């Protein structure tokens, strides 16, 4: 349902009109957030705040990635279609001296066929470039985007290790935290690039791109 808000006073043009059409403003429905706040992890910078924005799960992250990629491809193709039309018209226009001899219907038909061929070839090449352009634009921000993950659960052996670590001097615990153990214990989110080998949704997107980059 659209959001509504009652105005404080009627329109200045008709001060006696208190009808709903004059006193209520209709707003469009708000766009749902694709990311939500989560407590920052141990390795996050405290100066940036106590919370970070993260996708609710890998499926939401993958859906947002595909949507972003498709929108960029669509916008790129629209621009490429205009550019290809201008290019094909320029390549297929008759030489200037033909205007002196007068144009024939066959000349117009020949130009039309030339423009169709050039337009098709140009657009096929442009579409391939648009796909690569969209991947390049989406890769870095989505690779660094955060995804909500469940906290790691430990078995009895893990509990024994925790007790052992807790008995160590404070300096040693700081070193362990710096090595990443602290992040594993309390983190509620991971960057997408860190989940390539552990989550199928992330792997099918970032994994494919890493392989194509290597090739």
Helices and strands as residue ranges (DSSP letters): E 3-6, H 20-23, E 24-27, E 36-39, G 46-48, E 51-54, H 58-92, H 98-101, H 105-143, E 146-148, H 156-166, H 170-178, H 181-186, E 189-191, G 192-195, H 200-202, I 203-207, H 208-214
